[in-house]
Amino acid sequence: MPALRAVLFDFGNTLFYSPDGAAILVEAGVEPAIAEQVWSEIWAAAGTPGEMVKGRDLSPENHRRMWTALFTRADVHAPGISERLYETMTPELWTPYPDAQPVLRRLHRRGVPIGVVSNVAHSLRPVFERHGLGQYVSAYIQSYEEALEKPAPELFLTACRLLLVEPGQTLMVGDSHIADGGAVAAGLEVYLLPQVPRGAPRGLARVLDLVKGSRAGGDRQARL
């Protein structure tokens, strides 16, 4: 692996995790086992190539329409619950994984520029600021602002340009081999995180090992 000078992170299921939709279904009277199954099936469907090419993260309107359509699978068990479940997609309600802040802080202290590259329909800047993480992020590349969604290589190349680093010196960290794996086509190194229980450490400390020994690049950051 080449020397790494910058790190890009995905948002959802990488640095932050969503509210528990299964718990919402249980509150609505759905049996716990069924609630877990339905919630898992919805997320599995959301991550398929067929769903990910529909442009759901190119605008707030697309986002609401397409995610609500996915959530209607739960209406069979709790009529009308799809609208309630859609609220779980609001970034403001998501929670940082317990190892997100320590890892971002340590990278920042090393002078390693950090970017967030996400398929998202709303700005993530306020969310990061609210949790005290905004101080570590030098650039946000968001699909709705760029009119492109991952895995488009252009998004990763834009991030490298903003951070003033070469693609081959940049690590992309995410959870989707489809979306985040698109960074390979842009010439980046990619680290896909394994699944973990909700709220457990995400395994982000491995990123510190991958960039260990990288030369400080703090003076190369392009603060946005």
C-alpha positions as CSV (number, residue, x, y, z in Angstrom):
1,M,0.0,0.0,0.0
2,P,1.4,3.5,-0.9
3,A,1.9,6.1,1.7
4,L,-1.4,7.6,2.6
5,R,-1.8,11.4,3.2
6,A,-5.5,11.9,3.4
7,V,-8.7,9.9,4.5
8,L,-12.2,10.1,3.1
9,F,-15.1,8.7,5.1
10,D,-18.6,7.7,4.2
11,F,-21.3,9.0,6.6
12,G,-24.1,6.4,7.2
13,N,-23.0,3.1,8.7
14,T,-19.4,4.3,8.7
15,L,-19.1,7.3,11.0
16,F,-22.8,7.5,12.1
17,Y,-25.6,5.0,12.6
18,S,-29.3,5.4,12.2
19,P,-32.1,5.2,14.8
20,D,-33.4,1.7,15.4
21,G,-36.4,1.3,13.0
22,A,-37.1,-2.1,14.4
23,A,-37.7,-0.5,17.8
24,I,-40.2,1.9,16.2
25,L,-42.0,-1.1,14.7
26,V,-42.2,-2.8,18.1
27,E,-43.6,0.3,19.6
28,A,-46.3,0.2,16.9
29,G,-47.2,-3.3,18.0
30,V,-45.2,-5.5,15.7
31,E,-43.6,-8.6,17.2
32,P,-39.9,-8.1,17.9
33,A,-38.7,-10.9,15.6
34,I,-40.8,-9.7,12.7
35,A,-39.8,-6.1,13.3
36,E,-36.1,-7.0,13.1
37,Q,-36.7,-9.1,10.0
38,V,-38.6,-6.3,8.2
39,W,-36.1,-3.6,9.2
40,S,-33.2,-5.8,7.9
41,E,-35.0,-6.5,4.7
42,I,-35.6,-2.8,4.1
43,W,-31.9,-2.0,4.5
44,A,-30.9,-4.9,2.4
45,A,-33.1,-3.8,-0.4
46,A,-31.9,-0.2,-0.1
47,G,-28.3,-1.4,-0.7
48,T,-29.0,-3.3,-3.9
49,P,-27.7,-1.9,-7.3
50,G,-31.3,-1.5,-8.6
51,E,-32.2,0.9,-5.8
52,M,-28.9,2.7,-5.7
53,V,-29.2,3.8,-9.4
54,K,-32.5,5.6,-8.9
55,G,-31.0,8.9,-7.9
56,R,-32.6,9.0,-4.4
57,D,-29.8,11.1,-3.0
58,L,-29.9,13.8,-5.7
59,S,-32.6,15.9,-4.1
60,P,-34.7,16.0,-0.9
61,E,-37.8,15.2,-3.0
62,N,-36.2,12.1,-4.5
63,H,-35.0,11.0,-1.1
64,R,-38.4,11.2,0.6
65,R,-40.2,9.5,-2.3
66,M,-37.9,6.6,-2.7
67,W,-37.2,5.9,0.9
68,T,-40.9,6.1,1.8
69,A,-41.5,3.6,-1.0
70,L,-39.1,1.2,0.6
71,F,-40.6,1.7,4.1
72,T,-44.1,0.8,2.8
73,R,-43.0,-2.8,3.2
74,A,-43.6,-2.2,6.9
75,D,-47.1,-0.9,6.4
76,V,-48.4,-4.4,6.1
77,H,-47.5,-5.0,9.7
78,A,-48.3,-1.5,11.0
79,P,-50.5,0.6,8.7
80,G,-49.0,4.1,8.0
81,I,-45.7,3.4,9.8
82,S,-43.7,4.2,6.6
83,E,-43.9,7.9,7.3
84,R,-42.7,7.4,10.9
85,L,-39.8,5.2,9.7
86,Y,-38.8,7.9,7.2
87,E,-37.9,10.1,10.1
88,T,-35.1,7.8,10.9
89,M,-33.4,9.0,7.7
90,T,-33.0,12.5,9.0
91,P,-29.2,12.9,9.5
92,E,-29.8,15.0,12.7
93,L,-31.2,11.9,14.4
94,W,-28.2,9.7,13.6
95,T,-25.5,9.0,16.2
96,P,-21.7,8.8,15.9
97,Y,-20.2,5.4,16.5
98,P,-18.2,5.5,19.7
99,D,-14.8,5.3,17.9
100,A,-15.7,8.0,15.3
101,Q,-14.6,11.0,17.4
102,P,-11.3,9.5,18.7
103,V,-10.2,8.4,15.3
104,L,-11.1,11.7,13.6
105,R,-9.3,13.6,16.4
106,R,-6.1,11.5,16.1
107,L,-6.0,11.8,12.3
108,H,-6.5,15.6,12.6
109,R,-3.7,15.8,15.2
110,R,-1.4,14.0,12.8
111,G,-2.1,16.6,10.2
112,V,-4.0,14.1,7.9
113,P,-6.7,15.9,5.9
114,I,-10.2,14.4,6.3
115,G,-13.1,14.5,3.9
116,V,-16.6,13.2,4.0
117,V,-18.0,11.7,0.7
118,S,-21.7,10.8,1.0
119,N,-24.8,10.0,-0.9
120,V,-27.1,12.3,1.0
121,A,-29.9,14.6,0.2
122,H,-29.3,17.1,3.1
123,S,-26.2,18.9,4.3
124,L,-24.2,17.0,6.8
125,R,-22.2,20.0,8.1
126,P,-24.7,20.9,10.9
127,V,-24.7,17.3,12.0
128,F,-21.0,17.1,12.4
129,E,-20.9,20.5,14.1
130,R,-23.6,19.5,16.6
131,H,-21.5,16.4,17.6
132,G,-18.2,18.4,17.8
133,L,-16.8,16.6,14.7
134,G,-16.9,19.5,12.3
135,Q,-13.5,20.8,13.4
136,Y,-11.9,17.7,12.0
137,V,-13.4,17.7,8.5
138,S,-11.8,19.8,5.8
139,A,-14.3,19.0,2.9
140,Y,-17.8,17.6,2.4
141,I,-18.6,16.1,-1.0
142,Q,-22.4,15.5,-1.0
143,S,-24.3,13.9,-3.8
144,Y,-27.1,16.4,-3.8
145,E,-24.7,19.3,-4.2
146,E,-22.6,17.6,-6.9
147,A,-25.6,16.2,-8.9
148,L,-23.8,12.8,-8.8
149,E,-23.9,9.8,-6.6
150,K,-21.3,7.3,-5.5
151,P,-19.9,5.2,-7.0
152,A,-19.2,7.9,-9.6
153,P,-15.4,8.3,-9.6
154,E,-15.8,12.1,-10.0
155,L,-16.9,12.5,-6.4
156,F,-13.8,10.9,-5.0
157,L,-11.6,12.9,-7.4
158,T,-13.3,16.1,-6.3
159,A,-12.6,15.2,-2.7
160,C,-8.9,14.7,-3.5
161,R,-8.7,18.0,-5.3
162,L,-10.2,19.8,-2.4
163,L,-7.8,18.2,0.0
164,L,-4.9,18.9,-2.3
165,V,-3.8,15.2,-2.4
166,E,-3.3,12.7,-5.2
167,P,-5.9,9.9,-5.4
168,G,-3.2,7.2,-4.9
169,Q,-2.3,8.9,-1.6
170,T,-5.9,8.8,-0.3
171,L,-7.9,6.2,1.6
172,M,-11.7,5.9,1.2
173,V,-13.4,4.3,4.2
174,G,-17.0,3.0,3.9
175,D,-19.4,0.1,4.3
176,S,-20.6,-0.4,0.7
177,H,-18.7,-2.3,-1.9
178,I,-21.0,-0.8,-4.5
179,A,-21.0,2.9,-3.5
180,D,-17.7,3.3,-1.6
181,G,-15.9,0.7,-3.8
182,G,-16.3,3.2,-6.6
183,A,-13.2,4.9,-5.2
184,V,-11.1,2.1,-6.7
185,A,-11.9,3.4,-10.2
186,A,-10.7,6.8,-9.2
187,G,-7.4,5.4,-8.1
188,L,-7.9,5.5,-4.3
189,E,-7.2,2.8,-1.7
190,V,-10.4,1.5,-0.1
191,Y,-11.1,0.0,3.3
192,L,-14.6,-1.5,3.7
193,L,-15.7,-1.9,7.3
194,P,-17.1,-5.2,8.6
195,Q,-20.6,-5.2,10.1
196,V,-20.9,-4.6,13.9
197,P,-23.8,-4.6,16.4
198,R,-25.7,-1.4,16.6
199,G,-23.8,1.2,18.6
200,A,-20.7,-0.9,19.0
201,P,-17.2,0.4,18.0
202,R,-17.2,0.5,14.2
203,G,-13.6,-0.8,13.8
204,L,-12.3,2.6,12.7
205,A,-9.1,2.3,14.7
206,R,-7.8,0.2,11.8
207,V,-7.7,3.4,9.8
208,L,-5.0,4.7,12.1
209,D,-2.9,1.7,11.4
210,L,-3.3,2.1,7.7
211,V,-2.2,5.7,7.7
212,K,0.5,5.2,10.3
213,G,3.7,6.8,9.3
214,S,2.1,9.1,6.7
215,R,3.7,12.4,6.5
216,A,1.8,15.3,8.1
217,G,-0.3,17.2,5.6
218,G,-2.0,19.7,7.8
219,D,-0.6,22.7,5.8
220,R,-2.2,21.2,2.7
221,Q,-5.8,21.2,3.9
222,A,-8.5,23.2,2.2
223,R,-10.9,24.2,4.9
224,L,-14.4,24.7,3.5
